[in-house]
Amino acid sequence: MELRKDFTYSLVVPTSMGLRLTPKDNQPIHCSESFSMYVTSAETNVASISSYLGLRVKALTTFVKDSPIAALIKSNLKSRNIEYEGKEVPQGGPWGYRHQINIADTGFGARGPMVFNDRAGEVGRTLNVKDFDLDRLFGREGVQILHISGLIAALSHETGIFCLELAKAAKKYGTRISFDLNYRASFWKDREDELRNIFSEIASIADILVGNEEDFQLCLGIEGPEAGGKDIASKIESFKGMINRVRKAYPHASVYATTLRQVIDANNHLWGAIMFEGDNWYVVEPREIHVLDRIGGGDAFVGGLLYGILKEWEPEKWVQFGWASGALATTFLTDYAQPTDEEQIWNIWHGNARVKR
């Protein structure tokens, strides 16, 4: 995949920033009194692989003006080497705007994790292209890859239009577009026709399309294998069939990818991936990984995949680095992986967990 050579930013992500509250000691939400608080968003989870490994990354977002939570978010993004720009929106009083809150436990053993989203009044729902100078960003400054998540595209009518206009502006200036479908049933309720149209239009101009079996079926109407179940390795051919149908419906893209996950219990998964690029299939057969917290693993897979593309490695390494980045993320309590260097991720790929002295 040929990328822009004249650029300021390797990766740009539109996002709605918020907080995650996680019970301590793997306890469930409903009986916990102590919670850890982390800054989070799916899109900056993706961007963190590149930002920690030294590439220049920017988040396009929006903040609640004079909010201490906004100050916390800005400080966190700086610590992750992620630049940001976004409108400061007045709170409008105690019942006005706020940053989203995601309450999620990690699960343990036979007890699966639980996620409870509290997004009333979310300031990110106001994202609007009028608040950003797209000609400056994509034209004069230059961006190699714009990564869009279906979570942002489905957040509100306004954010759907925002993501579509961003994609069109990126395409105009030769920026490659990555689109991770990220279906969420609660976001799509009673909005299926509206969102299917927006998602289809973004997918039609995307260069990199990522999603699991549920994402492709429910976002784009592409037939695929049944979600979940046992023996995920036996479904690889059916996943390839799904990707072939996606390729036929959305032929503009040059990279199509999906993750493979079989949950043995909350702390033990079989984790794999499939990618089609050019005329070639690249398959990571599901391998056992040990999971501290599964949230963010799929985002880190996309982040590692995009990092490999940005580094202009051979395609086989894209999916390998993506797989290992996703495995790394599940060892953190933050939703994002914080790699020290490429070697740490490649050691995961090669199964090298020996102590490094």
C-alpha positions in Angstrom: 0.0 0.0 0.0 1.5 3.3 -1.1 1.3 6.1 1.5 1.8 9.8 1.4 5.5 10.8 1.6 4.8 14.5 2.5 3.1 14.3 5.9 3.1 15.7 9.4 1.0 13.0 11.0 1.3 9.2 10.5 -2.1 8.6 12.0 -5.1 10.7 12.8 -8.2 9.4 14.8 -11.5 11.1 15.4 -12.6 10.2 18.9 -14.8 10.9 21.9 -12.8 10.7 25.1 -14.0 9.5 28.5 -13.3 7.6 31.6 -13.4 3.9 32.5 -14.1 2.8 36.1 -12.8 -0.7 36.9 -13.4 -2.6 40.1 -10.2 -3.7 41.8 -9.0 -7.3 42.3 -11.1 -8.7 39.4 -14.3 -8.1 41.3 -17.8 -7.6 39.6 -19.3 -4.1 39.4 -22.3 -4.6 41.6 -20.4 -5.6 44.8 -17.3 -3.4 44.5 -16.5 -0.4 46.7 -13.0 0.5 45.2 -12.6 1.4 41.5 -9.6 2.4 39.4 -10.2 5.2 36.9 -8.6 5.3 33.5 -8.9 7.6 30.5 -10.2 5.7 27.5 -11.5 5.7 24.0 -11.4 2.9 21.4 -9.8 5.1 18.8 -6.9 6.3 21.0 -6.5 2.6 22.0 -5.7 2.1 18.3 -3.4 5.1 18.1 -1.4 4.2 21.2 0.6 1.5 19.4 2.0 4.0 17.0 2.3 6.8 19.5 4.3 4.7 22.0 6.5 3.4 19.2 7.5 6.9 18.1 5.2 7.9 15.3 3.4 11.2 15.3 -0.3 10.8 16.0 -3.2 13.2 16.5 -6.7 12.8 18.0 -9.6 15.0 16.8 -12.0 15.3 19.6 -14.0 17.7 21.8 -13.8 18.7 25.4 -16.0 20.1 28.2 -14.7 23.6 28.8 -13.0 24.1 32.2 -13.7 20.5 33.3 -11.2 18.8 35.5 -12.0 15.6 33.7 -11.0 17.3 30.4 -7.8 18.3 32.0 -7.2 14.7 33.1 -7.8 13.5 29.6 -5.5 16.1 28.0 -2.7 15.1 30.5 -3.2 11.4 29.7 -3.0 12.0 26.0 0.2 13.9 26.4 1.7 11.1 28.4 0.9 8.7 25.6 2.5 11.0 23.0 -0.9 11.7 21.3 -1.4 15.2 20.1 -5.0 16.5 20.1 -7.2 19.3 18.9 -10.9 20.0 19.6 -13.5 22.5 20.5 -14.1 23.5 24.1 -17.8 23.2 24.7 -19.4 24.9 27.7 -20.8 22.4 30.2 -24.2 24.2 30.4 -24.6 23.5 34.1 -24.7 20.2 36.1 -27.2 18.6 33.6 -25.3 19.7 30.5 -22.4 18.1 28.7 -19.8 15.7 30.1 -17.3 13.1 29.0 -18.6 9.6 28.7 -18.2 7.0 31.5 -17.6 3.4 30.8 -18.0 1.1 33.9 -16.4 -2.3 33.2 -15.1 -5.2 35.3 -12.5 -7.7 34.0 -14.3 -10.9 34.8 -12.5 -13.8 36.3 -12.4 -17.5 35.3 -15.9 -18.7 34.6 -17.4 -15.3 35.3 -17.4 -13.2 32.1 -16.7 -9.4 32.2 -19.5 -6.9 32.3 -19.6 -3.5 30.6 -22.1 -0.8 31.5 -22.0 2.4 29.4 -23.2 5.7 30.8 -23.1 8.1 28.0 -25.9 10.6 28.6 -24.9 14.1 27.7 -21.7 12.9 26.0 -19.8 15.9 24.6 -18.3 13.8 21.8 -21.8 13.5 20.2 -21.3 17.2 19.1 -18.3 16.5 16.9 -18.6 18.6 13.7 -16.3 19.1 10.7 -17.0 22.9 11.0 -14.8 22.8 14.2 -11.7 21.6 12.3 -9.7 23.0 9.4 -9.6 19.9 7.2 -7.7 21.7 4.4 -4.9 22.5 6.8 -4.9 19.0 8.4 -5.0 16.9 5.3 -3.7 19.3 2.7 -1.0 21.6 4.2 0.1 19.4 7.1 -0.6 16.0 5.6 -1.8 12.7 7.1 -0.8 9.2 6.0 -3.7 7.2 7.5 -7.1 8.4 8.9 -8.5 5.7 11.2 -12.3 5.8 11.8 -14.2 3.6 14.2 -17.8 2.6 13.9 -18.3 3.6 17.5 -17.8 7.3 16.5 -19.7 7.0 13.3 -22.7 5.6 15.2 -22.5 7.9 18.2 -25.0 10.4 16.9 -26.4 11.7 13.6 -23.8 14.5 13.8 -20.9 12.2 14.3 -21.9 10.0 11.5 -21.8 13.0 9.1 -18.5 14.1 10.8 -16.9 10.8 10.0 -18.1 10.7 6.4 -16.9 14.2 5.7 -13.6 13.5 7.3 -13.2 10.4 5.0 -14.1 12.5 2.0 -11.6 15.2 2.9 -8.9 12.6 3.5 -9.6 10.9 0.2 -9.3 14.3 -1.6 -5.7 14.7 -0.3 -4.5 11.2 -0.8 -4.7 10.1 2.8 -5.4 6.4 3.3 -8.6 5.5 5.2 -8.9 2.7 7.8 -12.4 1.8 8.9 -13.0 -0.6 11.9 -16.8 -1.3 11.9 -17.2 -1.8 15.7 -20.9 -2.6 15.8 -22.8 -1.8 19.0 -26.4 -2.9 19.2 -27.4 -0.1 21.6 -26.1 2.5 19.2 -27.9 1.1 16.2 -31.3 0.6 17.8 -34.0 2.3 15.7 -31.3 3.8 13.4 -30.5 0.8 11.2 -31.3 2.4 7.8 -29.5 5.7 8.7 -26.4 4.0 9.9 -26.3 1.3 7.2 -26.2 4.1 4.6 -23.4 6.0 6.4 -21.3 2.9 7.1 -21.7 1.7 3.5 -20.6 5.0 2.1 -17.5 5.2 4.4 -16.7 1.5 3.6 -16.9 2.2 -0.1 -14.0 4.6 0.0 -12.0 2.9 2.8 -8.5 1.4 1.9 -8.4 -0.8 5.0 -11.6 -2.6 6.3 -11.6 -4.4 9.6 -14.4 -6.1 11.5 -15.4 -9.4 13.1 -18.2 -11.7 11.9 -20.9 -9.7 13.7 -19.6 -6.3 12.5 -19.7 -7.2 8.8 -23.1 -8.9 9.0 -24.9 -6.2 11.1 -23.1 -3.1 9.8 -22.9 -4.0 6.1 -25.3 -6.9 5.7 -22.6 -9.3 4.6 -23.3 -12.9 5.4 -20.8 -14.5 7.7 -20.2 -17.3 10.2 -22.2 -17.4 13.4 -20.6 -15.3 16.2 -19.0 -17.1 19.1 -19.1 -20.9 19.6 -16.4 -23.5 20.0 -13.5 -24.5 17.8 -12.9 -21.2 16.1 -10.1 -22.7 14.0 -12.6 -24.8 12.1 -14.3 -21.7 10.9 -11.4 -20.1 9.1 -12.6 -21.0 5.6 -16.0 -19.5 6.4 -14.3 -16.3 7.6 -12.4 -16.3 4.3 -15.7 -16.6 2.5 -17.1 -13.7 4.4 -14.1 -11.5 3.5 -14.5 -12.5 -0.1 -18.1 -11.3 0.0 -17.0 -8.0 1.6 -14.3 -7.7 -1.2 -17.0 -8.1 -3.8 -19.3 -5.6 -2.2 -16.6 -3.1 -1.3 -13.8 -3.6 -3.9 -12.0 -0.2 -3.3 -10.1 -1.5 -0.2 -6.8 -3.2 -0.6 -6.6 -4.7 3.0 -9.4 -6.7 4.7 -8.9 -8.1 8.2 -10.8 -9.8 11.0 -9.8 -11.2 14.4 -10.6 -14.7 15.6 -11.5 -15.2 19.3 -12.6 -18.2 21.2 -13.3 -17.7 24.9 -12.3 -20.6 27.0 -12.8 -18.6 30.2 -12.4 -14.9 31.1 -8.6 -15.3 31.5 -7.9 -17.8 28.7 -8.7 -17.2 25.0 -7.7 -18.6 21.7 -6.7 -15.6 19.6 -6.1 -15.5 15.9 -6.5 -13.3 12.8 -7.1 -13.3 9.1 -6.0 -10.7 6.5 -6.4 -10.4 2.8 -4.0 -8.1 0.9 -3.4 -7.8 -2.8 -4.0 -11.4 -3.9 -2.8 -13.1 -0.8 -4.3 -14.6 2.4 -2.4 -14.2 5.7 -3.7 -16.4 8.6 -2.7 -16.4 12.2 -4.0 -19.7 13.5 -5.7 -19.2 16.9 -3.2 -19.5 19.8 -3.8 -19.5 23.5 -3.3 -16.2 25.3 -3.7 -15.4 29.0 -6.0 -12.4 29.6 -5.8 -9.9 32.4 -8.4 -7.7 30.8 -9.8 -8.3 27.4 -11.1 -4.8 26.6 -8.9 -3.1 24.0 -7.4 -6.2 22.5 -9.3 -5.7 19.2 -8.3 -2.1 19.1 -4.6 -2.9 19.7 -4.8 -5.5 16.8 -5.9 -2.7 14.5 -3.2 -0.4 16.0 -0.5 -3.0 15.3 -1.7 -3.7 11.8 -1.7 0.0 11.0 1.8 0.4 12.5 3.1 -2.3 10.2 1.6 -0.6 7.2 3.0 2.8 8.3 6.4 1.2 8.7 6.1 -0.2 5.2 6.9 -3.8 6.3 6.0 -6.8 4.3 2.2 -7.6 4.6 2.8 -10.8 6.5 4.3 -8.8 9.3 1.3 -6.5 9.5 -1.1 -9.2 10.7 1.6 -10.8 12.9 2.4 -7.5 14.7 -1.4 -6.8 14.9 -2.0 -10.2 16.6 0.8 -9.6 19.0 -0.2 -6.0 19.8 -3.7 -7.3 20.6 -2.3 -10.0 22.9 -0.1 -7.4 24.6 -3.1 -5.1 25.3 -4.9 -7.9 27.2 -2.0 -7.9 29.8 -2.8 -4.3 30.8 -5.5 -2.9 33.0 -5.7 0.2 30.8 -7.7 -0.3 27.6 -4.6 0.5 25.6 -1.3 -1.3 25.3 1.8 0.7 26.3 4.6 -1.1 24.4 8.2 -0.2 25.4 9.5 -1.0 21.9 8.9 -3.2 18.9 11.0 -6.0 20.4 8.5 -6.4 23.2 5.7 -7.0 20.8 7.7 -9.3 18.5 8.7 -11.4 21.6 5.0 -12.0 22.1 4.6 -13.1 18.5 7.6 -15.5 18.9 6.4 -16.8 22.3 9.4 -15.5 24.1 8.2 -14.6 27.7 11.6 -15.0 29.3 12.8 -12.3 31.7 14.6 -9.5 30.1 17.5 -8.3 32.2 
